[in-house]
Amino acid sequence: MWNDWWIAFALVLVVEGLLPAMNPRGYRRMVQLLGTKDDRAIRVMGLILMIIGAIAIYFLKS
């Protein structure tokens, strides 16, 4: 069970590292843009991404 959690965490790190590795200039622009957004907009975006991820896991596991 713990092994699965570590694998999931490692995959998150891989996915998070893709954009800065492939397009550092675009990543910098995206981070600057996020810095101009208010907390509510960032929170809503995070919640939407979590819901999409949970739905994807549900369908992939069944």
Secondary structure by P-SEA (a helix, b strand, c coil): caaaaaaaaaaaaaaaaccccccaaaaaaaaaaaaaccaaaaaaaaaaaaaaaaaaaaaaac
